Amino acid sequence: MTVVATVVCFGDSNTWGYSVERAADPVPRLVTEDRWVSVTARALGPDHVVIAEGLPGRTTVFDDPIEGEHLNGHRLLRACLETHKPVDCVVVVLGTNDLKSLYSASAWDIAQGAGRLLDVVAVSACGPDGGAPQALLVAPPPTRVTGLGAPFEDVLAGADARSRRFDAEFSAVAANRGVAYLNAGEVIESSPIDGVHWSPQAHRAIGQAIAASVKGLTK
């Protein structure tokens, strides 16, 4: 079958497929078919190539002074797009790691970081015929770390309150740039186990929702 569209999913550990239920495993990852990117690929069908570009710890624009600057999504996005071009659509699902206390970032700051990524997509010339790929900005669901104690509340101090502002701030960034937007918080909740990752059921739900949004951009 002829490929209609190539879709790059650029995100963090939830796009990578981290499994909170398997946190003690050497590689705590959901089986491939349970990850949201795989769910999206099945929903879109064989005429779409859906590429998972998820990295645990990835931020929008922040260098991690402890784990390394390679976690800065802004540094790597252009190379990612160049690798997979022509790219018809880029799905950006980042922001949760930006909530770490060490960055002292507000929801507005984090949304602006996501906007920088959209700007990279817009000028990348990595779309069909050298144009810009379509973009879908996904606001992560609010975190649920309150009451979990250390290390969650230490690493993500105040994250729950700040992340509840994601929808308002991310939607404004998407509207300002004229790109598609999805509020994941309307579809799923973060796991109550660690407050940030998604259950297999959540992966299925958000994968279907993202597929529906992407269909409107690639038909």
N, CA, C and O of each residue as an XYZ file, in Angstrom:
876
protein
N       0.841     -1.201      0.000
C       0.000      0.000      0.000
C       0.878      1.253      0.000
O       1.906      1.295      0.676
N       0.478      2.252     -0.744
C       1.216      3.503     -0.796
C       1.095      4.253      0.527
O       0.007      4.366      1.091
N       2.222      4.763      1.012
C       2.215      5.542      2.251
C       1.623      6.921      1.965
O       2.077      7.633      1.070
N       0.618      7.277      2.730
C      -0.024      8.580      2.591
C       0.705      9.624      3.423
O       0.852     10.768      2.992
N       1.164      9.242      4.613
C       1.751     10.231      5.510
C       2.742      9.590      6.473
O       2.572      8.449      6.902
N       3.776     10.352      6.798
C       4.731      9.981      7.843
C       4.495     10.890      9.039
O       4.452     12.113      8.905
N       4.343     10.281     10.205
C       4.020     11.010     11.437
C       5.123     10.753     12.454
O       5.402      9.600     12.783
N       5.751     11.803     12.952
C       6.784     11.695     13.982
C       6.190     12.115     15.319
O       5.633     13.205     15.447
N       6.313     11.238     16.315
C       5.793     11.506     17.658
C       6.968     11.827     18.570
O       7.746     10.943     18.927
N       7.093     13.090     18.943
C       8.256     13.596     19.673
C       7.867     13.844     21.123
O       7.122     14.776     21.426
N       8.379     12.997     22.018
C       7.947     13.115     23.405
C       8.969     12.594     24.401
O      10.160     12.499     24.107
N       8.473     12.260     25.589
C       9.328     11.840     26.694
C       9.089     10.375     27.037
O       8.853      9.560     26.146
N       9.147     10.036     28.321
C       9.024      8.630     28.723
C       7.649      8.056     28.431
O       7.524      6.849     28.223
N       6.621      8.883     28.409
C       5.307      8.355     28.067
C       5.211      7.997     26.591
O       4.500      7.058     26.232
N       5.905      8.717     25.741
C       5.986      8.349     24.333
C       6.910      7.144     24.148
O       6.679      6.318     23.264
N       7.929      7.041     24.953
C       8.841      5.885     24.961
C       8.113      4.623     25.406
O       8.439      3.519     24.970
N       7.116      4.799     26.287
C       6.329      3.671     26.749
C       6.675      3.185     28.138
O       6.562      1.993     28.423
N       7.101      4.096     29.015
C       7.463      3.703     30.382
C       6.271      3.060     31.093
O       5.142      3.547     31.020
N       6.556      1.949     31.785
C       5.527      1.236     32.541
C       5.777      1.380     34.028
O       6.751      0.834     34.548
N       4.917      2.104     34.718
C       5.097      2.292     36.154
C       4.914      0.975     36.896
O       5.491      0.784     37.967
N       4.115      0.064     36.339
C       3.904     -1.226     36.978
C       5.150     -2.109     36.882
O       5.289     -3.072     37.637
N       6.055     -1.781     35.956
C       7.292     -2.560     35.774
C       8.512     -1.738     36.160
O       9.595     -1.934     35.610
N       8.342     -0.827     37.095
C       9.416      0.101     37.455
C      10.668     -0.610     37.945
O      11.765     -0.066     37.823
N      10.533     -1.812     38.497
C      11.689     -2.543     39.017
C      12.427     -3.325     37.940
O      13.503     -3.861     38.201
N      11.873     -3.401     36.741
C      12.518     -4.142     35.661
C      13.746     -3.400     35.138
O      13.814     -2.175     35.244
N      14.717     -4.123     34.575
C      15.888     -3.444     33.975
C      15.479     -2.450     32.895
O      16.071     -1.376     32.786
N      14.471     -2.798     32.094
C      13.927     -1.883     31.081
C      12.415     -1.806     31.327
O      11.659     -2.622     30.800
N      11.978     -0.832     32.122
C      10.557     -0.759     32.519
C       9.664     -0.173     31.429
O       9.226      0.975     31.502
N       9.412     -0.997     30.419
C       8.736     -0.488     29.222
C       7.528     -1.358     28.892
O       7.584     -2.583     28.991
N       6.452     -0.716     28.504
C       5.300     -1.455     28.021
C       5.659     -2.251     26.769
O       6.543     -1.852     26.011
N       4.982     -3.364     26.551
C       5.181     -4.077     25.290
C       4.762     -3.141     24.159
O       3.905     -2.275     24.333
N       5.376     -3.331     23.015
C       5.218     -2.388     21.907
C       3.762     -2.096     21.575
O       3.386     -0.939     21.383
N       2.942     -3.137     21.509
C       1.562     -2.928     21.062
C       0.720     -2.130     22.048
O      -0.338     -1.623     21.677
N       1.172     -2.006     23.316
C       0.412     -1.260     24.325
C       0.783      0.215     24.397
O       0.110      0.981     25.088
N       1.834      0.631     23.704
C       2.262      2.030     23.759
C       1.341      2.891     22.903
O       0.819      2.428     21.889
N       1.143      4.140     23.309
C       0.173      4.975     22.596
C       0.548      5.185     21.134
O      -0.331      5.285     20.277
N       1.829      5.251     20.845
C       2.235      5.448     19.455
C       1.783      4.263     18.597
O       1.368      4.446     17.453
N       1.865      3.053     19.149
C       1.407      1.869     18.426
C      -0.102      1.885     18.259
O      -0.621      1.495     17.213
N      -0.806      2.335     19.286
C      -2.259      2.457     19.196
C      -2.628      3.436     18.084
O      -3.525      3.174     17.283
N      -1.929      4.557     18.048
C      -2.167      5.557     16.995
C      -1.896      4.968     15.614
O      -2.668      5.187     14.680
N      -0.806      4.225     15.485
C      -0.457      3.628     14.192
C      -1.543      2.661     13.723
O      -1.915      2.667     12.549
N      -2.044      1.843     14.622
C      -3.100      0.899     14.236
C      -4.366      1.638     13.814
O      -5.031      1.256     12.851
N      -4.687      2.700     14.548
C      -5.903      3.455     14.235
C      -5.790      4.177     12.894
O      -6.783      4.308     12.178
N      -4.602      4.641     12.552
C      -4.412      5.359     11.285
C      -4.340      4.414     10.098
O      -4.705      4.779      8.981
N      -3.870      3.206     10.342
C      -3.820      2.224      9.277
C      -2.485      2.160      8.567
O      -1.601      2.978      8.822
N      -2.333      1.193      7.678
C      -1.041      0.921      7.052
C      -0.563      1.984      6.070
O       0.590      1.949      5.640
N      -1.424      2.920      5.712
C      -0.966      3.975      4.813
C      -0.313      5.137      5.558
O       0.051      6.142      4.947
N      -0.164      5.002      6.872
C       0.566      5.970      7.683
C       1.771      5.281      8.337
O       1.640      4.195      8.901
N       2.922      5.907      8.259
C       4.096      5.468      9.003
C       4.192      6.336     10.249
O       4.362      7.552     10.154
N       4.083      5.715     11.412
C       4.084      6.450     12.680
C       5.365      6.104     13.427
O       5.604      4.945     13.763
N       6.185      7.117     13.683
C       7.524      6.922     14.244
C       7.559      7.425     15.683
O       7.215      8.574     15.959
N       7.978      6.553     16.596
C       8.104      6.916     18.009
C       9.476      7.527     18.262
O      10.501      6.870     18.078
N       9.489      8.774     18.680
C      10.723      9.462     19.078
C      10.553      9.919     20.526
O      10.479     11.113     20.816
N      10.493      8.936     21.424
C      10.320      9.225     22.839
C      11.600      8.982     23.619
O      12.279      7.979     23.401
N      11.934      9.884     24.521
C      13.142      9.755     25.336
C      12.808     10.094     26.784
O      12.391     11.218     27.066
N      12.980      9.149     27.712
C      12.726      9.450     29.126
C      13.550     10.641     29.603
O      14.749     10.735     29.340
N      12.880     11.545     30.307
C      13.560     12.723     30.842
C      13.600     13.909     29.911
O      14.071     14.976     30.305
N      13.120     13.763     28.681
C      13.220     14.854     27.713
C      12.382     16.058     28.146
O      11.258     15.909     28.626
N      12.944     17.238     27.969
C      12.267     18.504     28.236
C      11.962     19.217     26.919
O      12.342     18.749     25.846
N      11.281     20.339     27.013
C      11.067     21.144     25.810
C      12.361     21.859     25.426
O      12.866     21.664     24.320
N      12.900     22.677     26.312
C      14.060     23.507     25.964
C      15.134     23.545     27.047
O      16.120     24.267     26.901
N      14.967     22.790     28.122
C      15.885     22.891     29.251
C      16.996     21.846     29.190
O      16.747     20.676     28.899
N      18.240     22.287     29.470
C      19.353     21.370     29.661
C      19.277     20.798     31.069
O      19.142     21.550     32.035
N      19.361     19.490     31.197
C      19.375     18.865     32.515
C      20.806     18.879     33.036
O      21.667     18.201     32.474
N      21.083     19.644     34.109
C      22.456     19.759     34.594
C      22.965     18.492     35.261
O      24.162     18.374     35.523
N      22.092     17.553     35.538
C      22.485     16.313     36.205
C      22.594     15.169     35.195
O      23.600     14.461     35.160
N      21.559     14.993     34.377
C      21.524     13.847     33.468
C      22.027     14.159     32.064
O      22.307     13.237     31.298
N      22.149     15.435     31.708
C      22.775     15.753     30.431
C      21.935     16.598     29.496
O      20.705     16.566     29.541
N      22.621     17.362     28.639
C      21.952     18.274     27.722
C      21.243     17.542     26.587
O      20.443     18.147     25.873
N      21.523     16.243     26.407
C      20.853     15.492     25.353
C      19.352     15.357     25.611
O      18.601     14.963     24.720
N      18.915     15.686     26.835
C      17.500     15.614     27.173
C      16.739     16.872     26.741
O      15.515     16.926     26.858
N      17.443     17.855     26.254
C      16.821     19.088     25.767
C      16.226     18.827     24.384
O      16.959     18.655     23.410
N      14.894     18.798     24.301
C      14.237     18.493     23.042
C      14.555     19.482     21.942
O      14.629     19.109     20.771
N      14.743     20.740     22.306
C      15.024     21.769     21.304
C      16.338     21.502     20.591
O      16.476     21.820     19.410
N      17.298     20.927     21.284
C      18.596     20.644     20.681
C      18.510     19.539     19.620
O      19.303     19.520     18.679
N      17.561     18.633     19.769
C      17.543     17.426     18.945
C      16.419     17.364     17.921
O      16.456     16.521     17.024
N      15.431     18.225     18.031
C      14.265     18.092     17.165
C      14.606     18.240     15.690
O      14.134     17.453     14.869
N      15.407     19.224     15.344
C      15.729     19.442     13.924
C      16.413     18.210     13.333
O      16.087     17.794     12.221
N      17.363     17.622     14.073
C      18.047     16.435     13.575
C      17.066     15.282     13.402
O      17.170     14.505     12.452
N      16.119     15.176     14.321
C      15.095     14.146     14.231
C      14.262     14.311     12.958
O      14.000     13.336     12.254
N      13.855     15.526     12.671
C      13.062     15.787     11.474
C      13.874     15.529     10.209
O      13.353     14.979      9.240
N      15.126     15.916     10.213
C      15.996     15.667      9.067
C      16.143     14.166      8.829
O      16.210     13.717      7.685
N      16.191     13.403      9.904
C      16.351     11.952      9.800
C      15.177     11.298      9.090
O      15.362     10.371      8.302
N      13.973     11.774      9.366
C      12.770     11.088      8.899
C      12.072     11.777      7.718
O      11.022     11.307      7.281
N      12.620     12.863      7.197
C      11.919     13.612      6.159
C      11.763     12.804      4.873
O      12.607     11.958      4.578
N      10.700     13.045      4.103
C       9.688     14.072      4.373
C       8.712     13.643      5.469
O       8.233     12.509      5.487
N       8.433     14.566      6.372
C       7.535     14.337      7.504
C       6.251     15.120      7.254
O       6.284     16.328      7.021
N       5.132     14.425      7.305
C       3.845     15.087      7.070
C       3.286     15.730      8.324
O       2.638     16.774      8.251
N       3.529     15.117      9.477
C       2.958     15.629     10.724
C       3.882     15.322     11.892
O       4.429     14.223     11.986
N       4.056     16.294     12.783
C       4.834     16.121     14.006
C       3.895     16.276     15.200
O       3.203     17.285     15.333
N       3.884     15.272     16.057
C       3.088     15.323     17.285
C       4.040     15.613     18.438
O       4.931     14.812     18.719
N       3.863     16.740     19.102
C       4.728     17.144     20.214
C       3.992     16.902     21.517
O       2.944     17.496     21.774
N       4.559     16.011     22.350
C       3.938     15.659     23.639
C       5.004     15.797     24.722
O       5.574     14.802     25.169
N       5.266     17.016     25.135
C       6.308     17.295     26.120
C       5.819     18.323     27.135
O       4.843     19.036     26.898
N       6.514     18.385     28.268
C       6.202     19.377     29.284
C       6.254     18.849     30.702
O       6.503     19.610     31.637
N       6.021     17.547     30.877
C       5.992     16.994     32.233
C       7.349     17.107     32.920
O       7.416     17.486     34.090
N       8.428     16.785     32.214
C       9.757     16.868     32.837
C      10.176     18.308     33.131
O      11.012     18.546     34.002
N       9.602     19.259     32.412
C       9.890     20.671     32.674
C       9.378     21.110     34.044
O       9.776     22.155     34.558
N       8.493     20.303     34.628
C       7.937     20.622     35.945
C       8.915     20.330     37.083
O       8.639     20.682     38.230
N      10.043     19.698     36.792
C      11.002     19.388     37.853
C      11.426     20.658     38.579
O      11.598     21.713     37.969
N      11.589     20.538     39.876
C      11.904     21.695     40.708
C      13.160     22.421     40.246
O      13.254     23.642     40.371
N      14.128     21.674     39.711
C      15.414     22.292     39.351
C      15.280     23.326     38.243
O      16.170     24.160     38.075
N      14.168     23.292     37.467
C      13.982     24.259     36.390
C      13.215     25.505     36.832
O      13.292     26.539     36.168
N      12.485     25.424     37.930
C      11.706     26.561     38.439
C      10.840     27.180     37.344
O      10.760     28.402     37.224
N      10.201     26.342     36.559
C       9.432     26.818     35.404
C       7.938     26.838     35.705
O       7.396     25.896     36.282
N       7.291     27.910     35.312
C       5.841     28.009     35.422
C       5.191     27.295     34.236
O       5.875     26.914     33.287
N       3.886     27.119     34.292
C       3.164     26.538     33.155
C       3.345     27.406     31.917
O       3.464     26.886     30.807
N       3.367     28.721     32.098
C       3.588     29.630     30.966
C       4.967     29.382     30.359
O       5.099     29.291     29.138
N       5.994     29.272     31.202
C       7.349     29.010     30.710
C       7.389     27.726     29.893
O       7.982     27.679     28.815
N       6.755     26.695     30.416
C       6.802     25.383     29.770
C       6.072     25.420     28.435
O       6.541     24.852     27.448
N       4.936     26.082     28.405
C       4.195     26.209     27.148
C       4.999     26.990     26.112
O       4.969     26.665     24.925
N       5.712     28.013     26.558
C       6.554     28.765     25.626
C       7.671     27.884     25.077
O       8.058     28.010     23.915
N       8.184     26.993     25.918
C       9.183     26.036     25.438
C       8.608     25.138     24.364
O       9.268     24.864     23.361
N       7.378     24.675     24.565
C       6.714     23.876     23.539
C       6.538     24.687     22.259
O       6.638     24.152     21.155
N       6.275     25.979     22.418
C       6.153     26.849     21.258
C       7.442     26.948     20.469
O       7.417     27.035     19.241
N       8.566     26.935     21.162
C       9.862     26.954     20.461
C      10.005     25.722     19.574
O      10.564     25.804     18.480
N       9.504     24.589     20.039
C       9.562     23.368     19.241
C       8.682     23.491     17.997
O       9.065     23.056     16.911
N       7.517     24.079     18.163
C       6.650     24.305     17.009
C       7.326     25.222     15.996
O       7.157     25.057     14.788
N       8.084     26.178     16.489
C       8.811     27.079     15.590
C       9.876     26.330     14.794
O      10.095     26.616     13.617
N      10.536     25.367     15.442
C      11.519     24.545     14.730
C      10.852     23.777     13.603
O      11.367     23.715     12.486
N       9.692     23.188     13.909
C       8.946     22.450     12.887
C       8.589     23.365     11.709
O       8.707     22.976     10.547
N       8.155     24.576     12.029
C       7.665     25.498     11.004
C       8.747     25.918     10.016
O       8.453     26.165      8.847
N       9.998     26.002     10.472
C      11.073     26.458      9.584
C      11.985     25.325      9.130
O      13.024     25.573      8.518
N      11.610     24.097      9.422
C      12.489     22.959      9.182
C      12.646     22.596      7.713
O      13.657     22.008      7.329
N      11.665     22.936      6.889
C      11.657     22.518      5.475
C      11.730     21.000      5.347
O      12.245     20.481      4.357
N      11.214     20.289      6.352
C      11.271     18.828      6.356
C       9.944     18.182      5.969
O       9.793     16.965      6.070
N       8.989     18.986      5.529
C       7.717     18.451      5.094
C       7.737     18.084      3.623
O       8.781     18.189      2.979
N       6.616     17.660      3.078
C       6.536     17.335      1.661
C       6.929     18.522      0.782
O       6.539     19.658      1.050
N       7.693     18.252     -0.251
C       8.124     19.285     -1.198
C       8.896     20.416     -0.525
O       8.887     21.554     -0.995
N       9.568     20.089      0.586
C      10.383     21.078      1.262
C       9.616     22.088      2.079
O      10.180     23.095      2.506
N       8.343     21.840      2.305
C       7.544     22.742      3.125
C       7.626     22.384      4.602
O       8.489     21.611      5.017
N       6.732     22.945      5.381
C       6.695     22.672      6.813
C       5.729     21.525      7.097
O       4.632     21.498      6.539
N       6.110     20.586      7.945
C       5.165     19.560      8.360
C       3.993     20.179      9.127
O       4.129     21.250      9.719
N       2.869     19.517      9.113
C       1.792     19.870     10.020
C       2.249     19.563     11.447
O       3.149     18.750     11.652
N       1.629     20.213     12.426
C       1.997     19.966     13.817
C       0.751     19.805     14.675
O      -0.263     20.471     14.466
N       0.853     18.908     15.641
C      -0.168     18.726     16.662
C       0.504     18.883     18.009
O       1.405     18.115     18.349
N       0.076     19.871     18.778
C       0.605     20.081     20.120
C      -0.333     19.424     21.121
O      -1.530     19.709     21.143
N       0.219     18.543     21.951
C      -0.559     17.843     22.964
C      -0.105     18.302     24.343
O       1.064     18.153     24.697
N      -1.027     18.861     25.122
C      -0.715     19.240     26.498
C      -0.787     18.000     27.375
O      -1.813     17.320     27.370
N       0.264     17.677     28.129
C       0.217     16.509     29.004
C      -0.865     16.670     30.070
O      -1.224     17.793     30.424
N      -1.384     15.558     30.581
C      -2.366     15.659     31.660
C      -1.699     16.161     32.933
O      -0.489     16.001     33.090
N      -2.455     16.764     33.845
C      -1.869     17.206     35.108
C      -1.218     16.056     35.864
O      -1.664     14.911     35.786
N      -0.165     16.377     36.590
C       0.485     15.375     37.431
C      -0.339     15.138     38.700
O      -1.249     15.901     39.024
N       0.006     14.060     39.406
C      -0.722     13.686     40.630
C       0.269     13.232     41.701
O       0.143     12.140     42.254
N       1.251     14.082     41.986
C       2.309     13.679     42.921
C       2.017     14.058     44.366
O       2.680     13.551     45.271
N       1.047     14.931     44.610
C       0.738     15.355     45.971
C       0.330     14.152     46.820
O      -0.564     13.386     46.460
N       1.007     14.014     47.946
C       0.705     12.923     48.858
C       1.544     11.681     48.639
O       1.462     10.737     49.426
N       2.356     11.659     47.582
C       3.178     10.477     47.316
C       4.485     10.492     48.105
O       5.168      9.472     48.194
N       4.836     11.646     48.676
C       6.059     11.740     49.463
C       7.310     11.745     48.607
O       7.247     11.890     47.386
N       8.460     11.582     49.275
C       9.736     11.562     48.561
C       9.857     10.255     47.762
O       9.342      9.226     48.199
N      10.527     10.279     46.600
C      11.188     11.432     45.972
C      10.268     12.260     45.074
O      10.668     13.318     44.587
N       9.035     11.785     44.851
C       8.177     12.420     43.862
C       7.894     13.885     44.191
O       8.037     14.758     43.335
N       7.496     14.146     45.428
C       7.142     15.525     45.788
C       8.369     16.410     45.897
O       8.254     17.631     45.794
N       9.552     15.820     46.106
C      10.771     16.626     46.134
C      11.181     17.031     44.714
O      11.469     18.198     44.449
N      11.201     16.063     43.822
C      11.625     16.319     42.444
C      10.627     17.209     41.720
O      11.009     18.008     40.864
N       9.334     17.072     42.063
C       8.272     17.776     41.342
C       7.471     18.672     42.286
O       6.241     18.675     42.246
N       8.152     19.418     43.118
C       7.475     20.287     44.085
C       6.552     21.276     43.376
O       6.981     22.015     42.490
N       5.286     21.279     43.776
C       4.326     22.205     43.196
C       3.863     21.858     41.795
O       3.167     22.651     41.161
N       4.239     20.681     41.299
C       3.934     20.337     39.913
C       2.442     20.208     39.651
O       1.967     20.598     38.584
N       1.693     19.666     40.612
C       0.270     19.435     40.367
C      -0.458     20.746     40.062
O      -1.240     20.829     39.115
N      -0.192     21.755     40.869
C      -0.861     23.044     40.658
C      -0.420     23.683     39.350
O      -1.245     24.229     38.617
N       0.871     23.621     39.052
C       1.354     24.233     37.810
C       0.829     23.503     36.581
O       0.468     24.132     35.586
N       0.787     22.173     36.649
C       0.351     21.415     35.471
C      -1.145     21.561     35.196
O      -1.600     21.314     34.079
N      -1.899     21.957     36.199
C      -3.319     22.218     35.944
C      -3.516     23.453     35.068
O      -4.616     23.691     34.570
N      -2.465     24.232     34.878
C      -2.509     25.389     33.979
C      -2.071     25.031     32.559
O      -2.090     25.887     31.675
N      -1.683     23.787     32.333
C      -1.176     23.403     31.017
C      -2.189     23.669     29.907
O      -1.830     24.225     28.869
N      -3.429     23.287     30.104
C      -4.414     23.437     29.032
C      -4.526     24.897     28.597
O      -4.488     25.195     27.403
N      -4.661     25.784     29.541
C      -4.812     27.202     29.199
C      -3.576     27.733     28.477
O      -3.695     28.458     27.489
N      -2.396     27.374     28.968
C      -1.167     27.934     28.396
C      -0.803     27.274     27.066
O      -0.408     27.964     26.125
N      -0.928     25.969     26.976
C      -0.577     25.260     25.748
C      -1.550     25.597     24.623
O      -1.141     25.779     23.476
N      -2.828     25.680     24.949
C      -3.808     25.997     23.907
C      -3.568     27.387     23.334
O      -3.772     27.615     22.142
N      -3.135     28.317     24.182
C      -2.830     29.662     23.694
C      -1.633     29.654     22.757
O      -1.627     30.359     21.748
N      -0.624     28.864     23.084
C       0.555     28.750     22.219
C       0.180     28.148     20.871
O       0.625     28.626     19.828
N      -0.638     27.098     20.892
C      -1.064     26.474     19.643
C      -1.883     27.444     18.798
O      -1.682     27.541     17.587
N      -2.799     28.156     19.435
C      -3.637     29.105     18.705
C      -2.801     30.224     18.102
O      -3.055     30.657     16.978
N      -1.811     30.688     18.844
C      -0.948     31.760     18.361
C      -0.183     31.361     17.110
O       0.122     32.201     16.264
N       0.128     30.069     16.997
C       0.896     29.588     15.848
C       0.028     28.901     14.801
O       0.528     28.450     13.771
N      -1.243     28.825     15.061
C      -2.160     28.247     14.097
C      -1.989     26.758     13.881
O      -2.180     26.264     12.770
N      -1.622     26.022     14.956
C      -1.444     24.579     14.825
C      -2.527     23.852     15.619
O      -3.176     24.432     16.490
N      -2.707     22.583     15.303
C      -3.720     21.762     15.973
C      -3.325     21.521     17.428
O      -2.147     21.525     17.783
N      -4.340     21.313     18.252
C      -4.107     21.190     19.694
C      -4.996     20.106     20.287
O      -6.144     19.937     19.879
N      -4.454     19.376     21.252
C      -5.209     18.371     21.997
C      -4.829     18.462     23.467
O      -3.645     18.454     23.806
N      -5.813     18.547     24.332
C      -5.586     18.544     25.770
C      -5.722     17.116     26.270
O      -6.832     16.598     26.392
N      -4.584     16.475     26.562
C      -4.618     15.081     27.014
C      -5.374     14.934     28.331
O      -5.920     13.870     28.623
N      -5.405     16.004     29.125
C      -6.096     15.952     30.401
C      -7.595     15.749     30.274
O      -8.258     15.386     31.246
N      -8.135     15.982     29.082
C      -9.557     15.715     28.852
C      -9.807     14.255     28.506
O     -10.951     13.802     28.464
N      -8.729     13.525     28.261
C      -8.852     12.140     27.803
C      -8.351     11.136     28.841
O      -8.952     10.077     29.017
N      -7.252     11.464     29.530
C      -6.617     10.534     30.458
C      -6.195     11.249     31.734
O      -6.205     12.477     31.817
N      -5.821     10.435     32.736
C      -5.216     10.937     33.959
C      -3.846     10.292     34.136
O      -3.610      9.181     33.663
N      -2.954     10.991     34.815
C      -1.664     10.406     35.168
C      -1.869      9.324     36.218
O      -2.842      9.346     36.972
N      -0.943      8.384     36.255
C      -1.047      7.258     37.178
C      -0.993      7.731     38.637
O      -0.183      8.595     38.974
N      -1.845      7.174     39.500
C      -1.760      7.508     40.915
C      -0.559      6.861     41.601
O      -0.252      7.183     42.749
N       0.116      5.957     40.909
C       1.260      5.259     41.511
C       2.465      6.183     41.619
O       3.080      6.284     42.681
N       2.810      6.867     40.506
C       3.940      7.804     40.567
C       3.554      9.223     40.174
O       4.370     10.140     40.258
N       2.313      9.401     39.747
C       1.805     10.747     39.491
C       2.141     11.349     38.151
O       1.697     12.459     37.857
N       2.923     10.651     37.309
C       3.341     11.254     36.043
C       3.173     10.346     34.830
O       2.954     10.834     33.722
N       3.270      9.040     35.021
C       3.212      8.143     33.869
C       1.784      7.651     33.617
O       0.876      7.898     34.410
N       1.613      6.961     32.510
C       0.276      6.583     32.057
C       0.108      5.077     32.070
O       1.032      4.329     31.748
N      -1.084      4.643     32.447
C      -1.420      3.221     32.465
C      -1.628      2.713     31.039
O      -1.797      3.515     30.120
N      -1.619      1.392     30.840
C      -1.932      0.864     29.506
C      -3.294      1.332     29.007
O      -3.465      1.587     27.815
N      -4.258      1.446     29.908
C      -5.589      1.929     29.505
C      -5.513      3.373     29.022
O      -6.163      3.746     28.045
N      -4.712      4.181     29.715
C      -4.538      5.575     29.294
C      -3.840      5.649     27.940
O      -4.199      6.474     27.100
N      -2.841      4.787     27.726
C      -2.164      4.759     26.425
C      -3.158      4.467     25.305
O      -3.102      5.092     24.246
N      -4.060      3.526     25.533
C      -5.041      3.206     24.498
C      -5.951      4.399     24.208
O      -6.248      4.700     23.052
N      -6.384      5.064     25.260
C      -7.302      6.190     25.079
C      -6.629      7.363     24.371
O      -7.189      7.925     23.429
N      -5.440      7.732     24.816
C      -4.793      8.890     24.207
C      -4.292      8.547     22.803
O      -4.252      9.415     21.930
N      -3.915      7.299     22.585
C      -3.499      6.892     21.241
C      -4.620      7.040     20.236
O      -4.398      7.478     19.107
N      -5.821      6.677     20.643
C      -6.978      6.834     19.759
C      -7.282      8.317     19.525
O      -7.580      8.726     18.403
N      -7.205      9.113     20.590
C      -7.499     10.544     20.459
C      -6.491     11.240     19.550
O      -6.863     12.083     18.734
N      -5.228     10.891     19.690
C      -4.211     11.496     18.842
C      -4.399     11.066     17.387
O      -4.227     11.872     16.473
N      -4.749      9.809     17.175
C      -5.010      9.351     15.813
C      -6.125     10.142     15.160
O      -6.026     10.515     13.991
N      -7.181     10.399     15.908
C      -8.301     11.164     15.361
C      -7.860     12.565     14.957
O      -8.284     13.077     13.921
N      -7.008     13.187     15.774
C      -6.518     14.521     15.443
C      -5.594     14.501     14.232
O      -5.678     15.369     13.364
N      -4.706     13.497     14.181
C      -3.759     13.399     13.072
C      -4.480     13.148     11.752
O      -4.071     13.666     10.713
N      -5.550     12.357     11.787
C      -6.302     12.078     10.557
C      -6.757     13.366      9.887
O      -6.733     13.485      8.662
N      -7.168     14.319     10.698
C      -7.630     15.574     10.139
C      -6.524     16.409      9.528
O      -6.793     17.344      8.774
N      -5.280     16.079      9.847
C      -4.138     16.843      9.340
C      -3.465     16.190      8.148
O      -2.707     16.843      7.430
N      -3.730     14.915      7.927
C      -2.973     14.178      6.895
C      -3.850     13.628      5.786
O      -3.344     12.932      4.905
N      -5.147     13.913      5.794
C      -5.998     13.362      4.745
C      -5.864     14.155      3.440
O      -6.515     13.825      2.448
